[in-house]
């Protein structure tokens, strides 16, 4: 009898963790399709069902059982070029434990990297932020109309123009551990005279602004030798360069679809797609780095040899326990209307960062 009890106890202790990782199959400004998301490795055969629907790139997942779930969200990195003179900022990683109830629905947007930058390219768009929200009405699969309640947002990274600015800009071009977007050297982040949760700073003749939770990014103003690649919206130039789309803001004509990265394409180099990443990343310009998307958008870079963009802001809801970040640090600040940010904490374990060439991800684990 004792041996049987011991074997049962060992069996329980050896039970595999119940984990699901949300990822994205794409890079660039546009939302991935449902078919491409669900075809990813790891989206079948695990302990949890995959998302029930993928609409406009947002993955809707139904909570299978009531319990405490540890959720870890990471924003996408910025972009480097093939000769590494352009230095990528890393996306922020934030984590918290949340009590979730069976049949609640989570909306997950996984941030994407900006598109390819050629070896000689000195500018890039910003990385997309990663968003995890709970729907107040599980029967309505949309993040608009006040239906999305944020749990975690992880800011995307930007980039710096060359290695000489690496040591002085690394903290600013990475995703931020505060609701505020990080300042670039061309502008401040979203908190410069504005409420957090909105788009990041931009330059009127250069790169556009990154998007936030509620605020869209300003479209870029560099229309020199502009063109509309196949598959991009258009045909008019003004229609083909919408600003970055926010997580809860529907398409309006001047901003992109929900979460869409800001668009930028030029005839100087038709191989380049210097748009922002899905998740609200800011577009670049022919001179100017795009900031990272996030809870608040990061600021853009100026057109000079030491330029850098700011990473997107992050968010941890007050309902989270055991909250922590890449560095273990958190700076609470003001938030968008109706949101309650996690209190300031310190002394937490540092999670570290994903690779500087990584897209975003969300890891969800049912705790015992």
Helices and strands as residue ranges (DSSP letters): H 2-13, E 18-22, H 34-38, E 53-55, E 58-62, E 67-74, E 87-88, E 93-100, E 105-109, E 130-135, E 148-154, E 159-160, G 163-165, H 166-173, G 238-240, E 315-316, E 321-325, E 361-366
